[in-house]
């Protein structure tokens, strides 16, 4: 049988997150706290981002306190070069 003890800390961390995030509101709030601690800056989705994003910048915005969008801008980014998006979903129960 394979030794899974190396995965226990990760599983415990995940269980703590799920326990503290029983619904989308708590999930978004908990992740916003982590993003802000990591230096992410909140943007308003109602205002254009033009002129606010800088290479190396880290940003996020929320929608209805149930949706979180976070992204970082590469240090070598130049306007017009395009970008890549990775998405995910979480459904608390």
C-alpha positions in Angstrom: 0.0 0.0 0.0 1.3 3.5 -0.9 2.3 5.8 1.9 0.1 8.9 1.7 1.4 10.7 4.8 3.1 13.4 2.7 -0.4 14.4 1.5 -2.0 14.8 5.0 -0.9 18.4 5.5 -2.4 19.4 2.2 -5.6 17.5 2.9 -5.9 19.2 6.4 -5.4 22.6 4.8 -8.1 21.9 2.2 -10.5 20.6 5.0 -9.9 23.8 7.0 -10.7 25.9 3.9 -13.9 24.0 3.1 -15.0 24.2 6.8 -14.4 28.0 6.8 -16.1 28.4 3.3 -19.5 26.7 3.6 -21.0 28.9 0.8 -19.8 31.2 -2.0 -19.9 34.3 0.2 -17.5 32.9 2.7 -15.3 31.4 0.0 -14.9 34.7 -1.8 -14.3 36.5 1.5 -11.6 34.0 2.6 -9.9 34.1 -0.7 -10.0 38.0 -0.9 -8.3 38.0 2.5 -5.5 35.7 1.2 -5.2 37.8 -2.0 -4.8 41.1 -0.1 -2.3 39.5 2.2 -0.3 38.6 -0.9 -0.4 42.1 -2.2 -3.3 42.0 -4.7 -5.1 45.3 -5.3 -8.9 45.5 -5.6 -10.3 46.9 -8.7 -13.9 48.0 -9.5 -15.5 46.0 -12.3 -17.6 49.1 -13.0 -14.5 51.2 -13.9 -12.3 50.7 -17.0 -9.0 49.0 -16.2 -7.2 51.0 -18.8 -4.3 52.9 -17.2 -4.6 51.0 -13.9 -2.8 47.8 -14.8 1.0 47.6 -14.6 3.5 44.9 -15.5 4.0 42.8 -12.4 0.7 44.0 -10.9 -1.7 41.7 -9.0 -5.4 42.5 -9.1 -8.8 41.2 -8.2 -12.5 42.2 -8.2 -15.7 40.6 -7.0 -19.2 40.5 -8.3 -22.2 40.3 -5.9 -19.8 38.9 -3.2 -20.2 35.5 -4.7 -17.8 35.7 -7.7 -14.1 36.4 -7.5 -11.8 37.2 -10.4 -8.1 37.5 -9.7 -5.2 37.9 -12.0 -1.6 39.1 -12.3 0.1 40.9 -15.1 3.4 39.4 -16.3 6.5 41.5 -15.7 7.3 41.5 -19.5 3.7 42.3 -20.5 3.3 45.0 -23.2 -0.1 46.2 -24.4 -1.2 44.4 -27.5 0.6 41.2 -26.7 -2.5 39.4 -25.6 -3.0 37.3 -22.4 -4.0 33.9 -21.1 -6.9 33.1 -18.7 -7.3 30.1 -16.3 -10.6 29.7 -14.5 -12.2 27.6 -11.8 -15.4 27.2 -9.9 -16.2 26.4 -6.3 -19.6 25.4 -5.0 -20.0 25.4 -1.3 -22.6 23.1 0.2 
